[in-house]
Amino acid sequence: MESNMAEDAKLLSLAEVCKMLNKPESTVKRYARESLLPATKEGSNLFFPEDAVLKYMEIEKRLG
């Protein structure tokens, strides 16, 4: 997981990403662990850059 996110990038919580992707927490955490989605950890919380989540959604949409 990356810890050097751009300071000005909008970060989304795990719950927000789960809702956007319609995936359970365990799946989104696995995506972060496997570097499918970049994430940063603050304490026990994961945060994801919004632009990366939107890019992932676009790719997933193309793949069907």
N, C-alpha and C positions, 0 to 999 in steps of 0.2 A: 504494500500500500504506500502511496506517495504521501510525503509529509511537507512538501514544498509547493503547495498550491499558490497561485497568484493571489496576492492580497486583495485585489479588487473583484475577484470572481465571486459570483453569488453561490453560496453553498446551500445545499438542501439536506435536510435531515434524512435519516434512514426511513422514517415513516412516510415522508413526502415522496421519496423515490419509490417505495413500495406501492404507494397509491398511483403514482404516474405510470409505473410499469405493470401494474396489476399482478405483482409477484409477492410471495411471502418473504418475510424478513430473512429467513434462512437462505433463500435463493439470492437475494441482493447481497447478503454478506459473502456468499460464495463467489459472486461476480467480483466483489472487491478483492477477496483473497486470491483469486485467479487472475487478477489484473484486467478483467473484462470491463470494469468500471473503475476509474481512479477514485480513491477515497483518502480522506485524512481522518485520523482518530484524535479526538480531544477528550481526555479522560476515558470514559467507557462508551462514548458516543462516536458514531461514524457520520461523516459529512461528505457529500459528493458535489463536485462542481456542476452547476446547472447545465452549462454548455455541453459537458461530456454526457450527461443523461439524455439531453435532447438529441445529440448525435447518435447515441446508442439506439434510441427510439426510432430514429430515421432508418438506421441500418436494419433493425429488426423488422420494420415495416416493409422494407424492400425484399427481405428474405422470405416474408410471408410467415 
